[in-house]
């Protein structure tokens, strides 16, 4: 247990403007001191002085939200050589039963760290953080494009008859080109004029979002090639899926085993046996973006990869349903892709 390896744990409950700190003594978990600091550089230095005063010796920082409000503090501590551990948010049911304030949450975080056998390290920064930001921006551009395209089709449905008949059967590329070139017509009624303007505006928005997403994808591809180029050789793994895999895995040592990676992805079966009934149920936890990336790979391989088709057919012949065979395939993929990542030496760190 972590409690046997440390003298103190500093639990941190992070917020936008202020962080709550609680120092606990190991192994019993008694509270030594509490303090609140501002969520800025000065506050981070105060947090370090707090730890040096009340948690000397072997210590670790247990921080909620190392990828959001706690990112700045976690980054500074890691740069200074402090041990930083990533903790999940306290379950809502537990907060309801035991009450909630920032100091209590910080103490719970520290005690959860003391009681754990193993804990996740925060994701590394550098190119991996760049990948995360690029993925967020690309996802936003794709969402804008999808929403605008839906709106454009909705406007066409209610457009004046002649304009609707002209546009409704066009493929997407020609439809956007035609809408982008729509002009005002002096003979058009007010509603037709507004329809033309809206269609032109939406088409230009879709074009801009498409170009933005493509530019961001090129940047993502460059980072993936620098960090884990072998991923791109895997069937069904393109730049976006590879980026999501890299972000979740992060760096050597963060995810300790392929089983831990499967649990992180939410593809490790959860025991649900009782009495004489032996069964497992689907895991609904884990990193859902990583789970989605694995699902994308499965969909591609199910359609285009002969080995995958053979695997699913064999599992179905054994009595598994197609859905169960797909879940088994996801678990296999998690194992395989983890090994690809773990054996990868980045071209650029």
Secondary structure, DSSP 4 states (H G I P E B T S, - for coil): -GGGT-SEEEEEEE-SSEEEEEEEETTTTEEEEEEEEESSHHHHHHHHHHHHHHS-SSEEEEEE-TTTTTHHHHHHHHHTT--EEEEPPPPHHHHHHH---HHHHHHHHHHHHHH-S--EEPPP-THHHHHHHHHHHHHHHHHHHHHHHHHHHHHHHTS-HHHHHHHTTS-HHHHHHHHHT----TTS-HHHHHHHHHHHHHHHHHHHHHHHHHHHHHHHHHHHHHHHGGGGGSTT--HHHHHHHHHHH-STTTS-SHHHHHHHHT-SPEE--BTTB--EE----S-HHHHHHHHHHHHHHHHH-HHHHHHHHHHHHTT--HHHHHHHHHHHHHHHHHHHHHT---S--
